[in-house]
């Protein structure tokens, strides 16, 4: 029996079915056969699963005026259009979305998306739309919210996913960028790499997580007695400047969280990993040709929902005086872009 309360994902893995099937079976909803439902319920019981009571106690007073039916509470996902549209292209967006939607379903909440651009910089209109839906909590999955969008959100429980909010102090869930980079350095050093380089550009999403991977890389080098870490830092990517740096510093492997350095190396005739290794800090699970870190974005999404539900349970709304972060460790994935043991 697991030492933690089993989640839908745990049960799905044990039963060999999808998380959606588990959700349908345990909530007696259409979507699975009677035999599958019975199997899932038996496995869930054996694993010690118990329904989460948090919403039952929270929201039984939410009713629709037109039918007086008790309704489950809605958690709003506040997104910009780019994040929503990139869901099919970017694994971190897609997995985060799956994570918080699964956690919401397991907790008994409904989910509804609100696209920032639809409100044309009118915060009153946005807040009215949220209150009309009797929404108690908001998950922000939109990079940095513009200042206008932050006005009037003090009556909601809020958590951000993937980064802290610069214009709206709130709790947030994020992959552990510092530990992820440190783990990458450990793995590469164990593979025999001696001259480990790091390349990064100034991007708003790096700023919102305080360049933690760069901080880890710098700290590692100081600990190893290297006074001049091999860092290529740039405001904007420039192929010529980057290759000039590679030729001058001669790293035997490179760590990056963006694809530009890898593309520049290949376009310039470098063979990976024979001429130089490459480790990516944000691996898509479908990238079979690279080594690096899978950020476990599904678990990050789950953690963000836990932050929101905790606030609702404590009747704590608005910006906290001391925002907390929940950091989820990533996993090192060996791949053909670095040496093999």
HUUR-V324367 format. One record per backbone hydrogen bond with DSSP energy under -0.5 kcal/mol. CO is the residue of the C=O (numbers start at 0). NH is the residue of the N-H. If there is no record, write none. Layout:
# HUUR-V324367
co = (CO	CO)
nh = (NH	NH)
This chain:
# HUUR-V324367
co = (6	7	8	9	10	11	11	17	18	19	20	21	22	23	24	32	33	34	35	36	37	38	39	40	41	42	43	44	50	52	53	54	58	60	61	63	63	68	72	73	73	73	74	75	75	76	76	77	78	79	80	81	83	84	85	85	88	89	90	91	92	93	94	95	96	97	98	99	100	101	102	103	103	106	109	111	113	113	114	115	116	118	120	121	122	123	124	125	126	127	128	129	129	130	135	136	137	137	138	138	139	140	142	145	145	146	147	149	152	155	156	157	158	159	163	170	171	172	173	174	175	176	177	178	179	180	181	182	183	184	185	186	187	188	193	194	194	194	195	196	197	198	199	200	202	203	205	205	206	207	208	210	211	212	213	214	215	216	217	218	219	220	221	224	228	229	230	231	233	237	238	239	240	241	242	243	244	245	251	252	253	254	255	258	259	260	261	262	263	264	265	269	270	270	270	276	277	278	279	283	285	286	287	290	291	292	292	293	295	296	297	298	299	300	301	302	303	304	305	306	307	308	309	310	311	314	323	324	325	326	327	330	331	332	334	336)
nh = (10	11	12	13	14	15	16	21	22	23	24	25	26	28	27	36	37	38	39	40	41	42	43	44	45	46	48	47	52	56	57	58	61	62	70	66	67	63	109	75	135	136	111	77	138	78	113	140	115	83	84	85	86	87	88	89	90	93	94	95	96	97	98	99	100	101	102	103	104	105	106	107	108	54	74	76	78	115	117	118	119	121	122	125	126	127	128	129	130	131	132	132	134	133	156	75	139	158	77	140	160	79	144	148	149	149	150	152	155	317	137	170	139	172	165	159	325	161	327	176	179	180	181	182	183	184	185	186	187	188	189	190	192	191	195	196	251	252	229	254	231	256	233	202	206	207	208	210	209	163	211	214	215	216	217	218	219	220	221	222	223	225	224	226	230	197	232	199	201	241	242	243	244	245	246	247	248	249	276	196	278	198	280	262	263	264	265	266	267	269	268	271	272	274	275	253	290	255	292	286	287	289	335	279	332	282	294	330	299	300	301	302	303	304	305	306	307	308	309	310	311	312	313	315	314	316	171	326	173	328	175	293	333	291	337	277)
